[in-house]
Protein backbone atom coordinates (compact mmCIF):
# COMPACT_ATOMS: atom_id res chain seq x y z
CA UNK A 1 0.00 0.00 0.00
CA UNK A 2 1.29 3.48 -0.87
CA UNK A 3 2.36 5.87 1.86
CA UNK A 4 0.21 9.02 1.80
CA UNK A 5 0.94 12.44 3.25
CA UNK A 6 -1.93 14.94 3.21
CA UNK A 7 -1.59 18.66 3.94
CA UNK A 8 -3.68 21.64 3.00
CA UNK A 9 -2.39 23.78 0.12
CA UNK A 10 -3.13 26.75 2.42
CA UNK A 11 -0.02 25.76 4.41
CA UNK A 12 2.27 25.99 1.38
CA UNK A 13 2.60 28.48 -1.45
CA UNK A 14 2.91 27.33 -5.02
CA UNK A 15 5.14 29.02 -7.57
CA UNK A 16 4.82 28.51 -11.29
CA UNK A 17 8.14 27.99 -13.06
CA UNK A 18 7.61 27.66 -16.81
CA UNK A 19 4.77 25.20 -17.21
CA UNK A 20 5.20 23.57 -13.78
CA UNK A 21 4.10 24.34 -10.21
CA UNK A 22 6.49 23.92 -7.27
CA UNK A 23 5.81 24.07 -3.53
CA UNK A 24 7.81 26.82 -1.82
CA UNK A 25 9.41 25.58 1.40
CA UNK A 26 10.10 27.71 4.49
CA UNK A 27 13.83 27.76 3.70
CA UNK A 28 13.19 29.12 0.18
CA UNK A 29 13.79 25.83 -1.62
CA UNK A 30 11.27 24.35 -4.04
CA UNK A 31 9.74 20.86 -3.97
CA UNK A 32 8.10 19.42 -7.01
CA UNK A 33 6.95 19.72 -9.57
CA UNK A 34 3.34 19.05 -8.64
CA UNK A 35 0.96 17.41 -11.10
CA UNK A 36 -0.53 20.23 -13.20
CA UNK A 37 -3.61 18.18 -14.06
CA UNK A 38 -4.52 17.43 -10.42
CA UNK A 39 -3.75 21.00 -9.34
CA UNK A 40 -5.60 22.79 -12.14
CA UNK A 41 -8.65 20.49 -12.12
CA UNK A 42 -9.03 19.62 -8.43
CA UNK A 43 -6.75 22.11 -6.59
CA UNK A 44 -4.79 19.17 -5.15
CA UNK A 45 -1.00 19.46 -5.19
CA UNK A 46 0.47 15.99 -5.76
CA UNK A 47 4.25 15.82 -5.98
CA UNK A 48 5.29 14.03 -9.18
CA UNK A 49 7.40 10.92 -8.75
CA UNK A 50 10.48 9.95 -10.72
CA UNK A 51 9.68 7.52 -13.50
CA UNK A 52 11.58 6.07 -16.44
CA UNK A 53 12.49 9.01 -18.66
CA UNK A 54 10.38 11.53 -16.77
CA UNK A 55 7.81 11.77 -14.00
CA UNK A 56 4.37 10.44 -13.16
CA UNK A 57 1.46 11.26 -10.85
CA UNK A 58 0.44 8.54 -8.42
CA UNK A 59 -3.05 10.06 -8.12
CA UNK A 60 -4.21 10.49 -11.72
CA UNK A 61 -1.54 8.25 -13.31
CA UNK A 62 -0.54 10.90 -15.88
CA UNK A 63 3.02 10.53 -17.18
CA UNK A 64 5.20 13.49 -18.08
CA UNK A 65 8.09 12.59 -20.40
CA UNK A 66 11.29 14.57 -19.90
CA UNK A 67 10.15 16.08 -16.58
CA UNK A 68 12.52 15.83 -13.64
CA UNK A 69 10.79 15.12 -10.32
CA UNK A 70 12.12 15.47 -6.79
CA UNK A 71 10.18 12.59 -5.19
CA UNK A 72 11.15 8.95 -5.34
CA UNK A 73 8.61 6.55 -6.85
CA UNK A 74 6.10 4.33 -5.06
CA UNK A 75 4.94 6.99 -2.58
CA UNK A 76 2.03 9.37 -2.88
CA UNK A 77 2.58 12.92 -1.65
CA UNK A 78 -0.52 15.08 -1.59
CA UNK A 79 -0.31 18.59 -0.22
Number of C-alpha atoms within 10 A of each C-alpha: 5 10 8 10 11 12 12 10 15 8 10 15 13 20 13 11 9 6 7 14 21 21 23 15 13 9 6 8 9 16 17 20 26 27 28 21 15 18 14 10 8 9 12 20 27 25 30 33 28 20 20 11 12 15 25 24 24 20 15 11 10 15 19 19 12 11 16 17 20 15 18 13 16 13 17 20 21 20 19
